[in-house]
Amino acid sequence: MAGAALAACGAPLAAPRAAVPGTDPVSGELTSVEVDLPGADLAAVRGPAGAIVVGAVLQSGRVLGGAAPECSVRRLPSGAAAAVSARCQAYLGAYAGLERARSFLLSAGAEALPAAPVLADPSGDQPGAGLRYLPDPDAFTLLPGPAGARVPAALNAGAAARESARRHLRGIAASHPEEAAGAAHFLGAAAAGDPGYLASSEPDGDPTGETDLSRPLPSGAAASAQLAGALWAWAEQTGDLVGAARAVLAAARALGSPDGGSGPAALLSLVAGQLDGAERDQACAVFRARLGAAQGLSACP
């Protein structure tokens, strides 16, 4: 039925361009943006980045039931396709966020990023608003909110990249949870180009800057947040966020090897070890200043 509605408007199911809810790149306010979604079936909201599933139940780490949504889509004067219902607009916006995150991770050297199910409003365990990755079922959950936030968490580009990175790093998360979480947090900031990307999806924002990676973090901050802050401080100095993300992903892969070491300092050392000369000296100085890692940075003189 949904496919017929789209075909009646003269558009193929794999429409290359869609109008979805998103954030204005200048003002940061919610608006409608047109994006390319190659290979996506807009009526079923599925494609290379993931597949929306409605009516599923989460139970003991398993996904039970569920089906693809049926979304009627119309053609806009610009030629882009848009979902008719508000619910399907939200689904397409979340899918577009996943596609952007996937594209960023691929540009940073990530490998093997198959589509994952995205459980919209699942029954059972509720992991929180926005897009969240659950390793046991290897699936994302999609929940509205949080109430009062300037940007819904599901439309936060950095948050989507963070959760996609968590999935990509799931192989090391069991043995190196803080390192995987810190790397994913940094990759979200790099994808968004914003060290405070989480603030827009907090009900009260972030008036004290506690989630802003560019600011000194509280002394009691989690090791993962301190690691992400050290990586951001270095990446900001290099001026090459994609290159920094590439180095972090390579370091995370090495961390999973038998001689990769453990702890935030080990991951930072693996990042610095990919650099030479003045670039390595700069990275080592930043890492020591932000993390206080005088020991454990074996790649640093």
N, C-alpha and C positions, 0 to 999 in steps of 0.2 A: 504494500500500500504506500509506504513512504517512498520507495523507489519510483512508483508510478507518479507520485506527486512531483518529484524532481524531474522526471522525464517529461512531464506535461509542460514544464517551464522551459524545455529545450536545453537542459543541461545534462551531461553524462554523470553517472554516479561518482566517478573519480574526479570531481571538480578540482582543478588546480588552485583555485583562489576562493577564499571565503571571507565573509564579514563576520567577525566574532567580537565579543566583549573583551576589552583589554585596557591597558593604560597608555595614555598619551606620553610619548617619549620625552616631551618638553615639560609639560605641567605635572605629569604623574597622576592625573585624574582619570577616572574611568570614562571610557568612550567606546565607540565602535571602531575597530581597526580591520584593515584588509590584509590577509596573510596568505601565503602560498602553502598549501597542504598537499604536497605531491603524494599520489597513491592512496589518498584517503577516500573512504566511502562515507560521504557526509550524512546520508540518510540513516546509516547504522552507527555513525560516529566511531569508526575504526580505521586503522591504517598502520603504517610501519611503526608509529610511536606508541600504539596501545589500542585497546578496545574497551569502550564503555560497556559495562554490564549493569543492568537494573534487576532488582528483585532477588539479589543474592543474599545468603546468610553466612556470616562468619561464625564458625563453631570449632573450638579447639584447634585453631590454626589451619582450618580447612575452609574452602569455599564451596558452599552447597547451593545448587540451583542458579538461577539468573538467566537473563537473555539480553540480546542487543535491543536498544531502544528503537522505536520507529519514529523518525523525525521527518516531518514534511519540510521541504526546503524550497525557497523561491529565489528567482533571479533578480538582482538589483539593477538599476540603470547603469551602474558602473561595470556590470558584467560579472561581479562576484556573486556567489551564492550565500544565502543567509537562512538560518533556521526560522521557522514561523513562531514556534512557542518559546516562551522565556526559559522553560526547562531545557529545551534542546539548545538554545543559545548558550546557556551555562555549560552544557556538556561540550559543545564545540570550542568554547573558550578554554576549558581545561585541556582538551585535546591539543589545541594550538600551543598551549604552554609546554606540554610534553614534547611536541615536535620541535619547539625552539630549544628545549633542554637537550634533546637528542642530537640536534644539529651541532650545538656547542660542544658536547662531549666528543662527538665524532671528529670535529675540527681539532680537538685537543688530543687526539690519538686513541680514544676509547675504541675497544673492539667488542664485537658480539653484543649488539644491543637489540635483541629481539623484542617484539611487541609483548606487553604484559596486560593482563586484565585490569581494568580500572572499575572498582566496585562503587557505584553511585548509591549513596544513602543505604549502606548495607545494614541488615538486621544483625544483632549480636553485639560483639565487642565494638566499642566506639573509640577509635584512637585519636580523635580530635579533628578540628576544622581543617579544611583545605585538602591538599593532595598529600597523602602519607604512604610511605612504603612499608609493607609488612613482609619480612623475609620468609616466614614459615610457609605461607601460601604462594610466595613470590608474586605478589599482587599489590596494586595501589588501592587505597580507599579514597573516596571523594565525598566530602561533607561540606555543607554550606557554612558560611561564617568566617571568622567570629563576628558576633553582633557588635556594631559600633566601629569596626575597622574601616579605614579609608579605602583600602583595596581588599576585596575578599582574598583569603589565603590561596584559593585555587587559581587565582589570576595573578599571583605574585611570581614573576618570572624567575627570580632568584630562588624562591622556595621550591618551585618545580624542579629547577636544576639540582638543588640540594638533594631532593628525594630521589631523583634519577641517578645521581652520583652514589647515593647510599645503595641503590640496587646494583650499580656497576661494581661497587667495592664490597659486596656482600661476602666475597670469598675470603677476605681478610678480617671482616668485622667480628667474627667469633673469637679470634685469637688476639686481635688488636682493635678493640671497640673504640677507644678514645681517638686513636689515630685515624680510623675510618670515618668517625663522626667529624673530627676536625677538618680532614681533607674535604669531605662533602660540604661542610659549612663554607669553607673557602671557595670551593668550586661554584657554589650558589652565588657568592659575591662576585666572582670573576665573570660568571655568565650574565649577571645583571649589571655589572659595571658599577656596583654600589655596595660599599662595605656595611651600610645600615639597611640592607634590603628587607630585613624582617620587620622593621618598625612600622611600615605602612599597613601591615596586616595585624597589628596589635590594637586592641580596642582603644587604648589611651596613647597610642604612638610609643615613643621612647624618649620622654623628656630629659632623662638623665644620661642617655647614650649608652646604656648597659649592653645593648645588642649591636652597637656600632664597632666594627672591627678596626676602624681607623683610630679609635680612642683607647687610652690605657684601660684595661679591663680591671674590675675589682679584684682584690687579692684572693677572694674565695671563688673566683670564676673556675668553671670546669676546665680540666686539662685540654679538652677538645676545643673550647672557645679560645684558650690561650694559644694553642697551635694554629688555629685559623687566623687569629690576629697577627701572629708572627709571619705567616705566609702572605697575608694581605699587605703588611708593611713592606715586605721585600718585593712583591709583585708590583706595588704602586711605584716603587723606585725604579723598577726596570721599565715601566711604561708599556709592557707587553703582557696583557692579561692572558691571552691565549697561549703564549709561550710559557708563562708561569704555570698555567693549568696543565700543559703538556708535561712539564717537569714534575709536577705533583703526582699526576697519574702514573708516570714512570716510576717514581719513588715508591708509591703505594704498591705497585706490582712487585718491586724488589723487596719490600717489607715482608711480603708473604713467602719469600724464599728462606731456606734454612739458616743462611748467614746474614739475613736482613736486619737482625736486631729487633728491639722493641722499645716502645716509649716515644713520646713526641720528639725528643732530641734525636732519636734514631731516624725518624722520618725526615727531619730537617737536615740531618747530615747526608742522607741519600739525595735530597734535593741539591744541596751545595756541591756534592760530589760530581754532579753533571756539568758543573761550571768550571771555568778556567780563569786564572789570573785575577784581574781586578774585579770581575763579576763574582768570582767565588769569595773574594775578600769582603765585597759589599754584602753578599748574602750572609756570610758568617757574622759580620758585625751587627746586622739587623736582627738575626736570630738570637744572638746573645743578649742584645738589648731588650728584646720583647719577651723572651722566654726565660732569660737568666740561665741559659744552658751552657755553663762553663765547661761541664763535662758531658760526654756523650756525643759531641759533635766531632766525630773522628775524621771527617773530611776537612775540618777547619784547622789551620795552623795554630 
